[in-house]
């Protein structure tokens, strides 16, 4: 058990804290952090209900409920003993300028990754993943994509900035390889022959065991560098009502956590949680789901990097 003397003095930042009550650090490149958390308050690419720009704030607030645990169940280690996390706050960009936002995300993420740190990003609408993938590609090359969502986001129609077209553009830019990528939870129209990703649709995922889904993911991805992106609308709206494009028939939060937990040992190089829109939430359950999924990703990342002894 950690003694009081070993714990940080929360009074020093009690009114300004980040994810998991970590102090905000606006110079993350100068820190000795292993993982940098960044909020991406952007929803100009949404085609449904706006409000995702408030997602990072809501996730941070909800994460207070997770910060008190010494060891998160069912893990047998205390994350803070092995991983140093800093929260760099929300990305600042010229208001209303999607092009500026896109360039700043890619530039910031590239600097973080080139410094040897990893990144956990909170959106924002799902468009934010595209510039993140561009940055990760510069460091890790072509990646496998594990994409949790109600939608494939592979639609060829749409504007340059559209949260439904990122995974149409990403393979064309060489960022991800669909032949080694999996989409889980899909339950809207898609052309399975057209985009090349393996799809485990929501109805199938709800019938399969978590172990079956994990096995399929591992077989598909292999040892490729893996980027994990979780659109909160992958969850059924009863578990995550606070999102812009809710679709009934989704996964339970329990199954989603079990699948992520099953990624231990895989070569995870990047992570994000997107599309939390707190204006449509109830009792912060969507924000709490987003915060918890992020925390689960961090545990898997730490274990997979061999940091846990």
Beta strands, then each sheet from edge to edge (+ up, - down):
strand 1: 35-40
strand 2: 85-90
strand 3: 118-123
strand 4: 144-148
strand 5: 182-184
strand 6: 198-200
strand 7: 226-231
strand 8: 268-274
sheet 1: 2+ 1+ 3+ 8+ 7+ 4+ 5+ 6+
end
